[in-house]
């Protein structure tokens, strides 16, 4: 179950798939509010007076941190997933009924009992 929760994502550079396209689009759409606010400010829209520049800067910083750490996070999760896959393969090779672990034998002494 833990293996399935890892965000491994798609490989954007080696194996471009539909999932890769959707990941890139999600990052592009995630930056849309920032770009819209900048466009409103640039064109002199009256709504641009309501822009909280501190919040805008924090959102832009968070977005930049996310986009730069996302490939590293996916790489780490793929490595962790590979470890989980090896462990799962180890468990699947031994069946539940034919376990190679033998129970310790117990020796009971009956001497001295009446």
Phi, psi and omega in degrees: 000319181297326180298320183287340179279347181290133178274090181270335176059190180259156177270109186291331190262323186265318186227082184285120181234183177297324177297322177299315179299316180294324176296316180295317179296324179294323176291322179294315179292331177294332179271354184302315179300324178294316180292322178296316179296319177295321178295318177299319179293317182295321182275354179080025178298138180299334178291342182291344177292339181271002182289127173270104187292331176294313178296321179298316179295319178294319178295319179295319178297316179297320180295318179295318178297318180296314183292331179277330181269345183301312178299321178295317179298317179296320180297313179297319180292326176294320178295318178295320178298323178296321177296316177299320179297319177296319179294319179296319178298322178297317180288327183284341178288327178260125181284161182290329182277330182253063181284137182277359181274124180262144180286142179294138180278142178248136179252124180251125178267131179253005179289142177085002177263145181258000000 
